[in-house]
């Protein structure tokens, strides 16, 4: 496979990830408008969004199975098209029931992309940490762009048109994928879906010590990421007293740094080892949290935000670590299974940290996250010192 085509596939996968994250993030900036129109509490809308995130997590494993049966290109195209179309369901919802249906469906189809695209990239790249880092950059870029674009359109044209932006963003990426990405051969077209969902091979993958060890790291890191995505702007306004505008700028900087610098995390993981890169992310995140909690000047808060953004780029090191434990034939299904398990368990991050903040304040809540990152450092150190080979 020539270099230029590999780069094209990587670019298309990155843009596709941008679309799927754009669709999931597009609802958040217009929650007050949706609540006002449907006469709902924030809790009810929050429940709908929780359904979206849960559906996203649960489709990671089936996406790998479907890719083995039908080929990665078909699944990636389905995810992009589905994200755009289900955004229209949300935008056209006549009531709360259809809104909930749309958000859950959006999460499900958006969830088809990531595991499949990552498995495809690991097949065509040798430096998979670098490739995954570039691919992952599509997510924080969407996190930076989406709130600005959606808020701007919502103010002028209403929340429904704002949410519909997802389809407008998706269409050119669909055209690009159709034109530039060749059809991919299914890995296991002869196997029935019942065989691929059989529990025995699933348990064999999940019971490997190296997979369990990597899974614990991913759960802790994702737990922290979910909390940051949910509450970092609120922390800036409630703990430090910054305006919504300043909080938004800092939050955007967090996403931007995470997107750009995790490419460097992937390069370090390829050249110097997965665990070194992962440990570096955890230590950087710890320093970032300490600056955010103890700092009083804006310069220190900004520095803490940037360090935390780098720390949350852990995926470019942790995901290749998991891929290293699988054979080529196991990667699509295995990585999807891995994603479903760790994301489902880690989904409680937002609820847990929000509860800690309500009961004990933001200092304790963020201190708890700092301890969790320290736990990962301890696990990596023990694995190295005692030669456990996990």
Buried (B, 14 or more C-beta within 10 A) or exposed (E): EEEEEBEBBBBBBBBBBBBBBBBBBBBBBBBEBBBEBBEBEEEBBBEBBBBBBBBBBBBBBBBBBBBBBBBBBBBBBBBBBBBBBBBBBBBEBEEBEEBBBBBBBBBBBBBBBBBBBBBBBBBBBEBBBBBBBBBBBBBBBBBBBBBEBBBEBBEEEBBBBBBBBBBBBBBEBBEBBEEEBEEBEBBBEEBEEEEBEEEEBBEEBBEBEBBEBBBBBBBBBBBBBBBBBBBBBBBBBBBBEBEEEBBBBBBBBBBBBBBBBBBBBBBBBBEEBBBBBBBBBBBBBBBBBBBBBEBEEEEBBBBBBBBBBBBBBBBBBBBBBBBEBBEEEBBBBBBBBBBBBBBBBBBBBBBBBBEBBEEEEBBEBBBBBBEBBBBBBEBBEEBBEEEEEB
